[in-house]
Amino acid sequence: MMILAGDIGATKTILALYEFGDGSWRCFQKKQFFSSGYQTFAELLKLFLGDVENIHISAVCIGVAGPVIDGNCNATNLPWVLNQAKISAQLHTPNVWLLNDLEATAWGVLGLPEQSFIDLNPDAEKREGNVAILAAGTGLGESIVVWDGAKHHVIATEGGHADYAPVTDQEIALFNYLREKYPEHVSYERLLSGEGVINIYQFLKKNAWAPAQPETEKLMTERDPAAIIGEAGVAGSDVLCEEALNVFCRIYGSESGNLALKCLPYAGIYLAGGIAVKILPFLQKGVFMQGFLDKGRYRPILQKIPVKICVNPEVALLGAMSHAIKQLNEKS
């Protein structure tokens, strides 16, 4: 039996084939692609399967960054349209599931061992209950896992596109700066993403929080500016980048606390996505937890909720595979 699992993001796409044999699943083939290099997902899929002959794929499960509606998904930050029926026809299997990428991430989080996570909240209490996931990367994804006392139910959301709510005077000024850039809508994704890190840096630079360093500015023209800001901030080599990460972490904590208030995830808030691991020292400094806990009368409740960073970069891929196995087992 063979399962094809996928994790489609605006920056990269990972596809993998998993084979069942001797009572367990093993990875048969896995490749990573730059998403922007392909006009359609069908083109990329054909390329991935080009080296594999005479195999029968029993099931397909793909997590994609975008809302999945009636088996279709218009990827949010890619010009791709994924259709469950077309993928089914291309791979000759009726067992095809498209998931929002944070839905896939949630299934992955539920199946990972404890060593895949780093704790941020020393006052947390381990309890059963709901779980919430946030993932800042190219965009901002959010999902909720409801616990009914017997099993988990994953709920996909587009919470990353909710209205940004500034808290401090600095954040209010940042909101006004972003409103000029995005007059129709300033969402949390405009701050909690790679683009968001750049937006925060440019705001601080414009408001002369500190002088911009020529070396940093030069590197930002040669490589991904968000990566440069993150590296310089973590290294402590550029005070403007350091403050950009401080602002980012506080807002990330604040939005994580917002999501926690909406679903009371007593079993934990989990941070996935590529940014968290790269700026881990800043998340551990305390400014994230400050933003998370600053909820007035509800601080005591949030104080007991576990907050963890997922350090497994393939959590969404593993979640897609896990979901496919679950669906096949329920069918049999």
C-alpha positions in Angstrom: 0.0 0.0 0.0 1.3 3.5 -0.9 0.2 6.9 0.3 1.2 10.2 -1.3 1.4 13.0 1.3 2.1 16.7 0.5 2.7 20.0 2.2 2.1 23.0 -0.1 3.3 26.4 1.0 3.9 29.6 -0.9 7.7 29.2 -0.6 8.2 25.4 -0.8 6.3 22.2 -1.5 7.2 18.9 -0.1 5.9 15.6 -1.6 6.5 12.2 -0.2 5.5 8.6 -0.9 5.0 6.3 2.1 4.9 2.6 1.8 3.4 0.1 4.2 5.3 -3.1 4.8 6.2 -5.4 7.7 3.6 -3.8 9.9 4.9 -0.2 9.6 5.1 2.8 7.2 8.4 3.9 5.7 9.3 6.8 3.4 9.8 5.5 -0.1 10.5 8.8 -1.8 10.5 12.5 -0.7 11.4 15.7 -2.6 11.2 19.4 -2.0 10.4 22.0 -4.6 10.3 25.8 -4.9 6.6 26.4 -5.4 7.0 29.5 -7.5 8.9 27.5 -10.1 5.7 25.7 -11.4 2.6 27.1 -13.1 0.3 24.4 -11.6 0.4 21.7 -9.0 -0.4 19.1 -11.6 2.8 20.0 -13.4 4.8 19.6 -10.2 3.1 16.3 -9.3 3.8 14.8 -12.7 7.5 15.7 -12.3 7.6 14.1 -8.8 6.1 10.9 -10.0 8.3 10.8 -13.2 11.0 8.7 -11.5 8.5 6.2 -10.0 7.1 3.6 -12.3 4.5 0.9 -11.9 3.2 1.9 -8.5 -0.3 2.1 -7.3 -1.1 5.0 -5.0 -3.9 4.0 -2.5 -4.5 7.4 -1.0 -3.5 11.0 -1.3 -3.6 13.7 1.4 -2.2 17.2 0.8 -2.1 20.1 3.1 -2.2 23.5 1.3 -2.0 27.0 2.4 -5.5 28.3 1.7 -9.1 27.6 2.4 -10.4 24.2 1.2 -14.0 24.4 0.1 -15.9 21.5 -1.4 -12.7 19.7 -2.4 -11.2 22.8 -4.0 -8.5 25.2 -2.9 -7.3 28.5 -4.4 -3.9 28.7 -2.7 -3.6 32.0 -0.9 -0.1 33.1 -1.9 0.3 31.0 -5.0 -1.5 31.1 -8.4 -2.4 27.4 -8.0 -5.9 25.9 -8.0 -6.1 22.5 -6.5 -9.1 20.2 -7.3 -9.7 17.0 -5.4 -11.5 15.3 -8.4 -8.7 16.2 -10.8 -6.0 14.9 -8.5 -8.1 11.7 -8.1 -8.2 11.3 -11.9 -4.5 12.0 -12.3 -3.5 9.4 -9.8 -6.3 6.9 -10.4 -7.5 6.7 -6.8 -10.8 7.7 -5.2 -9.1 8.3 -1.9 -8.0 12.0 -2.1 -8.2 14.5 0.7 -7.2 18.2 0.6 -6.6 19.9 3.9 -5.8 23.4 4.9 -2.1 23.4 5.8 -2.8 24.2 9.5 -5.3 21.4 9.6 -2.5 19.1 8.4 -0.1 20.7 10.9 -2.6 20.0 13.7 -2.8 16.3 12.9 1.0 16.2 12.8 1.3 17.9 16.2 -1.0 15.4 17.7 1.2 12.5 16.6 4.6 13.9 17.5 6.7 12.8 20.6 7.4 15.3 23.4 11.0 15.8 22.3 9.6 17.5 19.2 8.6 20.5 21.3 10.2 23.3 23.4 8.3 24.7 26.3 7.9 28.5 26.7 5.6 28.6 29.7 7.2 27.4 33.0 3.9 27.7 34.9 1.9 25.4 32.6 -0.2 22.6 33.9 -0.6 19.4 31.8 -4.4 18.8 31.2 -6.7 17.3 28.7 -8.7 19.6 26.5 -8.6 21.6 23.3 -5.4 22.5 21.4 -4.6 25.5 19.3 -1.9 25.8 16.5 -0.4 29.0 15.1 2.3 28.9 12.3 4.1 32.0 11.1 6.0 31.5 7.9 5.4 32.9 4.5 1.9 33.6 5.9 0.1 33.1 9.2 -2.0 30.0 9.7 -4.2 29.0 12.7 -6.2 26.0 13.6 -8.1 24.6 16.5 -8.3 21.0 17.8 -11.4 20.3 19.8 -11.3 17.4 22.3 -14.7 15.8 23.0 -13.5 13.6 25.8 -12.8 10.7 23.5 -11.1 11.9 20.3 -9.8 15.0 18.6 -11.6 17.0 15.9 -9.4 19.4 13.8 -11.0 22.7 12.7 -9.3 24.6 9.9 -9.5 28.4 10.2 -8.4 31.5 8.3 -7.7 33.3 11.6 -4.4 34.7 10.4 -6.4 37.1 8.3 -8.4 38.6 11.2 -8.1 42.3 12.0 -4.8 43.3 13.7 -5.5 44.8 17.1 -2.6 47.1 18.3 -2.1 47.2 22.1 0.8 49.6 22.8 1.4 53.1 21.6 4.2 51.8 19.4 1.8 49.2 17.9 -0.8 51.8 17.3 1.8 53.8 15.3 2.7 50.6 13.5 -1.0 50.0 12.6 -1.3 53.5 11.2 1.9 52.9 9.1 0.4 49.6 7.7 -3.0 51.1 7.0 -1.3 53.4 4.5 0.3 50.3 2.8 -2.8 48.1 3.1 -5.8 50.5 3.1 -8.4 47.8 2.6 -7.4 45.6 5.5 -4.6 45.2 8.0 -4.5 41.6 9.2 -2.3 39.8 11.6 -0.6 38.1 8.6 0.7 41.5 7.6 2.9 41.4 10.8 3.2 37.7 11.7 4.9 36.4 8.5 8.1 36.9 6.6 6.5 39.9 5.0 5.5 41.0 8.5 9.1 41.0 9.8 10.1 43.3 6.9 7.1 45.6 7.5 8.0 46.0 11.2 11.7 46.7 10.3 10.7 49.3 7.7 8.3 51.0 10.2 11.1 51.2 12.8 13.5 52.5 10.2 11.1 55.1 9.0 10.4 56.3 12.5 14.2 56.5 13.3 14.0 54.1 16.1 17.7 53.4 15.4 20.0 54.1 12.4 19.9 51.5 9.7 23.2 49.7 9.2 24.6 49.8 5.6 25.8 46.2 5.8 22.4 44.9 6.8 20.7 47.0 4.1 23.1 45.7 1.5 22.5 42.1 2.5 18.8 42.6 2.2 19.2 43.4 -1.5 21.1 40.1 -2.0 19.0 37.7 0.0 15.6 37.3 1.6 15.2 40.4 3.7 13.2 38.7 6.4 16.0 36.1 6.8 18.6 38.8 7.1 16.6 40.7 9.8 16.1 37.5 11.7 19.7 36.5 11.6 21.0 39.9 12.5 18.5 40.2 15.3 19.3 36.9 16.8 23.0 37.5 16.5 22.7 40.9 18.2 24.6 42.6 15.4 21.9 45.1 14.4 19.8 46.9 17.0 17.1 47.8 14.5 16.7 44.1 13.6 16.7 43.2 17.3 13.8 45.6 18.0 12.0 44.3 14.9 12.1 40.8 16.4 11.0 42.1 19.9 8.0 43.7 18.3 7.2 40.6 16.2 7.4 38.3 19.3 5.2 40.5 21.4 2.5 40.6 18.7 2.9 36.9 18.1 2.3 36.3 21.8 -0.7 38.7 21.8 -2.4 36.9 18.9 -1.6 33.5 20.5 -3.4 34.7 23.6 -6.3 35.9 21.5 -6.7 32.5 20.0 -6.4 30.9 23.4 -9.2 33.0 24.8 -11.4 31.9 21.8 -11.0 28.2 22.3 -9.5 27.7 25.8 -6.8 25.2 24.7 -6.0 23.7 28.1 -3.9 21.0 26.4 -1.7 23.6 24.8 -0.9 26.3 22.3 1.6 25.1 19.7 3.7 27.3 17.5 4.8 25.8 14.1 6.0 27.4 10.9 9.5 28.3 9.8 10.0 31.5 11.7 9.6 30.2 15.3 12.6 27.9 15.2 14.8 30.5 13.5 14.2 33.2 16.2 13.9 30.8 19.1 16.2 32.8 21.4 13.9 35.8 21.1 10.8 33.7 21.8 12.5 32.4 24.9 13.4 35.9 26.2 9.9 36.5 27.7 8.4 39.1 25.4 6.3 36.5 23.6 4.9 35.3 26.9 4.3 38.9 28.0 2.1 39.4 25.0 0.4 36.1 25.5 -0.5 36.8 29.2 -1.4 40.5 28.9 -5.2 39.8 28.9 -6.3 41.6 32.1 -8.6 39.5 34.2 -7.9 36.4 32.2 -4.2 36.3 32.9 -4.5 33.6 35.6 -6.3 31.2 33.1 -3.7 31.7 30.4 -0.9 31.3 32.9 -1.6 27.6 33.2 -1.9 26.8 29.5 1.2 25.1 27.9 2.9 27.0 25.2 5.2 25.0 23.0 7.3 25.4 19.9 7.3 22.6 17.3 10.9 22.0 16.1 10.0 19.3 13.5 10.0 21.1 10.1 7.9 18.3 8.4 5.1 18.4 10.9 2.5 19.3 8.2 3.7 16.5 5.9 3.5 14.0 8.7 0.1 15.3 9.6 -1.1 14.8 6.0 0.2 11.2 6.1 -1.4 10.6 9.5 -4.8 11.9 8.2 -4.7 9.6 5.2 -3.9 6.6 7.3 -6.7 7.5 9.7 -9.2 7.8 6.8 -8.1 4.5 5.2 -8.5 2.8 8.6 -12.0 4.1 9.0 -13.0 2.9 5.6 -11.7 -0.6 6.1 
